[in-house]
């Protein structure tokens, strides 16, 4: 019980007070804590939600021995990108997974700076949860930077649901210009992560033709590292959450969760959260945002 309380206490400090790193083993036990402050200029949301994020936090998961054996440390970084999302995972072998790249107004510069500061020379897996400009706003510049000045981008992944924005067009242009492999994913697929200690199972979008709604088709991934599970859902809303409850109940029971749609009332529904039941939840949202997401009571 004490180990779980420690993790929850640190998570609250991360969410409300600024920037921190937490180390836990594969069963969710805290092993280390650091403080690393970074502020980005908040932008305005180009999507529907209109939230900002003025904190960056990194959750580091160190391989434990008491349950499923894992060796080394998994890092999960929630990067400060203003009214947007960007998450970086680093496996014990140094393999990198970058999920979303912030708002289009920042052109990926804050994310690139953050990655450079953390000595990230290659993006092995670049994921776009969906095509709204507060999630893929830096994709084109990330691809350009890593293909011309670093060690490249291994592959890109998205739902295959197109958008009409210039931001989306620039993303596709960068994919084509630098000949980056682009894969359309759906439920049941797994990210081809070479480090076999980490799994990345896709829970959304649905298999087959699921329409053109970007939120309904937002890429949702559950990562497994030993007995530690992390769920990130992009901007899925109640309808997609209910579908996952019906189709992927067992996989939804996780230790850490990034709240859907920046903590909006459209997401993290009661039926969904009754299956997820995380010990740690991260909301990418400005503390003083006009939507009151951090003040909303459940």
C-alpha positions as CSV (number, residue, x, y, z in Angstrom):
1,X,0.0,0.0,0.0
2,X,2.8,2.4,0.9
3,X,4.4,2.1,-2.6
4,X,1.1,2.9,-4.3
5,X,0.6,6.0,-2.1
6,X,4.0,7.2,-2.9
7,X,3.4,7.0,-6.6
8,X,0.0,8.8,-6.3
9,X,1.6,11.6,-4.2
10,X,4.3,12.2,-6.7
11,X,1.8,12.2,-9.6
12,X,-0.3,14.9,-7.9
13,X,2.8,17.0,-7.5
14,X,3.6,16.6,-11.2
15,X,0.1,17.5,-12.3
16,X,-0.4,20.6,-10.2
17,X,3.1,21.9,-9.3
18,X,5.3,21.8,-12.4
19,X,7.8,19.3,-13.7
20,X,9.1,16.1,-12.2
21,X,10.3,12.6,-13.0
22,X,9.2,9.5,-11.2
23,X,10.8,6.1,-11.3
24,X,8.8,3.0,-10.7
25,X,9.5,-0.6,-11.3
26,X,7.5,-3.0,-13.5
27,X,4.9,-3.5,-10.7
28,X,4.4,0.3,-10.3
29,X,6.8,0.9,-7.4
30,X,8.5,4.2,-7.1
31,X,12.3,4.0,-7.4
32,X,13.5,7.6,-8.1
33,X,12.4,11.2,-8.3
34,X,14.0,14.2,-10.1
35,X,13.0,17.7,-10.8
36,X,13.5,19.2,-14.3
37,X,11.8,22.5,-15.1
38,X,11.0,23.7,-18.6
39,X,8.4,26.3,-19.8
40,X,7.1,26.7,-23.3
41,X,5.0,29.6,-24.6
42,X,1.4,28.5,-24.5
43,X,-0.4,28.4,-27.9
44,X,-4.0,28.5,-28.8
45,X,-5.7,25.2,-29.7
46,X,-6.3,24.6,-33.4
47,X,-8.5,21.7,-32.5
48,X,-11.9,21.7,-30.8
49,X,-10.9,21.6,-27.2
50,X,-8.9,24.8,-26.5
51,X,-6.7,23.7,-23.6
52,X,-3.1,24.6,-22.7
53,X,-0.4,22.6,-20.9
54,X,2.1,24.6,-18.9
55,X,3.8,21.6,-17.3
56,X,6.1,18.9,-18.5
57,X,6.6,15.7,-16.6
58,X,8.5,12.5,-17.1
59,X,7.5,9.1,-15.6
60,X,10.3,6.6,-15.6
61,X,9.4,3.0,-15.1
62,X,12.3,0.8,-13.9
63,X,12.2,-3.0,-14.5
64,X,11.2,-4.9,-11.4
65,X,11.8,-8.5,-10.3
66,X,8.8,-9.4,-8.1
67,X,6.3,-10.0,-10.9
68,X,7.0,-10.2,-14.7
69,X,10.8,-9.8,-15.0
70,X,12.0,-6.8,-17.0
71,X,15.5,-5.4,-17.2
72,X,16.2,-1.6,-17.4
73,X,14.1,1.5,-17.4
74,X,11.2,2.7,-19.4
75,X,10.8,6.5,-19.6
76,X,7.5,8.2,-20.4
77,X,7.8,12.0,-21.0
78,X,4.7,14.3,-21.3
79,X,6.2,17.3,-23.0
80,X,5.1,20.9,-22.5
81,X,3.6,21.9,-25.8
82,X,1.0,24.4,-24.7
83,X,-2.6,23.7,-25.9
84,X,-1.6,20.4,-27.4
85,X,-0.2,16.9,-26.8
86,X,3.2,15.3,-27.2
87,X,4.4,12.2,-25.4
88,X,7.8,10.5,-25.7
89,X,8.6,6.9,-24.6
90,X,12.1,5.6,-24.4
91,X,12.7,1.8,-23.9
92,X,15.5,0.3,-21.9
93,X,17.3,-0.3,-25.2
94,X,17.0,3.4,-26.2
95,X,14.2,2.8,-28.8
96,X,12.0,5.9,-29.1
97,X,8.3,6.3,-29.6
98,X,7.0,9.9,-30.2
99,X,3.2,10.3,-30.0
100,X,1.9,13.6,-31.3
101,X,4.1,16.7,-31.7
102,X,2.2,19.7,-30.4
103,X,0.4,22.7,-31.9
104,X,1.0,24.0,-35.4
105,X,1.9,27.5,-34.2
106,X,5.0,26.1,-32.5
107,X,6.0,24.2,-35.7
108,X,7.6,21.4,-33.5
109,X,10.3,23.7,-32.2
110,X,9.6,23.1,-28.6
111,X,9.5,19.4,-29.1
112,X,12.7,19.4,-31.1
113,X,14.4,21.5,-28.3
114,X,13.2,19.0,-25.7
115,X,14.4,16.0,-27.7
116,X,17.8,17.6,-28.3
117,X,18.1,18.4,-24.6
118,X,17.5,14.7,-23.9
119,X,20.0,13.5,-26.6
120,X,17.4,11.9,-28.8
121,X,19.2,11.2,-32.1
122,X,16.4,9.1,-33.8
123,X,12.7,8.7,-33.7
124,X,12.0,5.1,-34.3
125,X,8.2,5.3,-34.2
126,X,6.3,8.5,-34.9
127,X,2.6,8.3,-34.1
128,X,-0.2,10.7,-35.0
129,X,-3.2,10.0,-32.8
130,X,-5.3,12.0,-35.2
131,X,-5.0,14.8,-37.8
132,X,-6.0,17.9,-35.7
133,X,-3.3,20.6,-35.7
134,X,-2.8,20.5,-31.9
135,X,-1.6,16.9,-32.2
136,X,0.4,16.8,-35.5
137,X,1.4,20.5,-35.5
138,X,5.1,19.6,-35.4
139,X,5.2,16.4,-37.5
140,X,6.5,18.0,-40.6
141,X,9.4,19.8,-38.8
142,X,10.2,16.8,-36.7
143,X,10.5,14.7,-39.9
144,X,12.6,17.3,-41.6
145,X,14.9,17.8,-38.6
146,X,15.5,14.1,-37.9
147,X,15.9,13.2,-41.6
148,X,18.4,15.9,-42.4
149,X,20.2,16.6,-39.1
150,X,19.8,13.5,-37.0
151,X,19.5,9.7,-37.6
152,X,16.1,9.7,-39.2
153,X,12.6,8.6,-38.5
154,X,12.0,4.8,-38.6
155,X,8.3,4.8,-39.5
156,X,5.1,6.9,-39.0
157,X,1.7,5.6,-37.9
158,X,-1.8,7.1,-38.0
159,X,-5.4,6.2,-38.4
160,X,-5.6,6.8,-42.1
161,X,-8.5,9.3,-41.6
162,X,-7.6,12.4,-43.6
163,X,-8.1,16.1,-42.7
164,X,-8.4,19.2,-44.9
165,X,-5.9,21.4,-43.0
166,X,-2.7,22.8,-44.3
167,X,-1.0,21.2,-41.2
168,X,-2.1,17.8,-42.4
169,X,-0.9,18.5,-45.9
170,X,2.5,19.5,-44.6
171,X,2.7,16.3,-42.6
172,X,2.0,14.2,-45.7
173,X,4.4,16.3,-47.8
174,X,7.2,15.6,-45.3
175,X,6.4,11.9,-45.3
176,X,6.7,11.8,-49.1
177,X,9.7,14.1,-49.4
178,X,11.8,12.0,-47.1
179,X,10.3,8.7,-48.1
180,X,9.3,7.8,-44.5
181,X,7.3,4.6,-44.3
182,X,3.7,5.4,-43.2
183,X,1.4,2.7,-41.8
184,X,-2.3,2.9,-41.2
185,X,-3.2,1.2,-37.9
186,X,-6.3,-0.2,-36.4
187,X,-7.4,-2.2,-33.4
188,X,-5.5,-5.4,-32.8
189,X,-2.3,-4.1,-34.5
190,X,0.9,-3.9,-32.5
191,X,3.6,-1.3,-32.9
192,X,6.7,-3.2,-34.2
193,X,8.8,-2.4,-31.1
194,X,12.2,-4.2,-31.3
195,X,12.7,-4.1,-27.5
196,X,10.7,-7.1,-26.6
197,X,10.2,-5.9,-23.0
198,X,7.7,-3.3,-24.2
199,X,4.5,-4.0,-26.1
200,X,2.3,-1.4,-27.8
201,X,-1.2,-2.7,-28.6
202,X,-3.6,-0.6,-30.7
203,X,-7.1,-0.5,-29.2
204,X,-8.6,2.2,-31.5
205,X,-9.5,3.0,-34.3
206,X,-12.0,0.2,-35.0
207,X,-11.2,-2.4,-37.6
208,X,-12.6,-1.7,-41.1
209,X,-14.5,1.3,-42.3
210,X,-15.2,3.5,-39.3
211,X,-16.1,6.8,-40.9
212,X,-14.3,10.1,-41.1
213,X,-14.7,11.4,-37.5
214,X,-11.2,12.2,-36.3
215,X,-12.0,11.8,-32.6
216,X,-13.8,8.5,-33.0
217,X,-10.8,7.2,-34.9
218,X,-8.1,8.6,-32.6
219,X,-5.3,6.2,-32.2
220,X,-5.3,4.6,-28.7
221,X,-2.4,2.5,-27.5
222,X,-1.9,0.5,-24.3
223,X,1.8,-0.1,-23.6
224,X,2.9,-3.0,-21.4
225,X,6.2,-3.1,-19.5
226,X,6.4,-6.1,-17.1
227,X,3.4,-5.6,-14.9
228,X,3.1,-1.9,-15.6
229,X,0.6,-0.7,-18.2
230,X,0.2,2.7,-19.7
231,X,-2.8,3.9,-21.7
232,X,-2.9,6.9,-24.0
233,X,-6.0,7.8,-26.0
234,X,-5.5,11.0,-28.0
235,X,-8.9,12.7,-28.3
236,X,-11.2,9.8,-28.1
237,X,-14.7,10.6,-26.8
238,X,-17.5,8.8,-25.1
239,X,-18.6,6.7,-28.2
240,X,-15.1,5.4,-28.9
241,X,-14.6,4.8,-25.1
242,X,-17.8,2.7,-24.9
243,X,-16.7,0.6,-28.0
244,X,-13.4,-0.1,-26.3
245,X,-15.1,-1.1,-23.0
246,X,-17.1,-3.6,-25.0
247,X,-14.2,-4.9,-27.2
248,X,-11.1,-4.5,-25.0
249,X,-12.2,-4.6,-21.4
250,X,-9.2,-6.7,-20.1
251,X,-6.7,-4.4,-21.8
252,X,-8.1,-1.3,-20.3
253,X,-7.0,-2.1,-16.7
254,X,-3.9,0.0,-16.5
255,X,-1.6,1.7,-13.9
256,X,-1.1,5.0,-15.7
257,X,-3.5,6.9,-18.1
258,X,-3.3,10.0,-20.2
259,X,-6.7,11.5,-20.0
260,X,-8.5,11.7,-23.4
261,X,-9.2,15.0,-25.1
262,X,-7.1,17.0,-22.6
263,X,-9.4,16.1,-19.7
264,X,-12.5,17.3,-21.4
265,X,-16.0,16.2,-20.2
266,X,-16.4,14.6,-23.6
267,X,-14.0,11.9,-22.5
268,X,-12.9,9.8,-19.5
269,X,-16.5,8.7,-19.0
270,X,-17.6,6.9,-15.9
271,X,-18.1,3.5,-17.6
272,X,-14.7,3.9,-19.2
273,X,-12.9,4.8,-16.1
274,X,-14.5,2.0,-14.1
275,X,-12.5,-0.3,-16.4
276,X,-9.3,1.7,-16.6
277,X,-8.9,2.5,-12.8
278,X,-5.4,4.0,-13.1
279,X,-3.2,4.8,-10.1
280,X,-1.8,7.8,-12.1
281,X,-3.6,10.1,-14.5
282,X,-2.0,12.8,-16.6
283,X,-4.0,15.7,-18.0
284,X,-2.4,17.8,-20.8
285,X,-4.2,21.0,-19.8
286,X,-3.4,24.5,-18.6
287,X,-4.0,24.9,-14.9
288,X,-5.9,28.1,-15.5
289,X,-7.6,27.2,-18.8
290,X,-11.0,28.7,-19.6
291,X,-12.6,25.3,-19.7
292,X,-11.9,24.5,-16.0
293,X,-10.7,21.0,-16.8
294,X,-8.5,20.7,-13.7
295,X,-11.3,22.1,-11.5
296,X,-14.0,19.8,-12.8
297,X,-15.3,17.4,-10.2
298,X,-16.4,13.9,-11.0
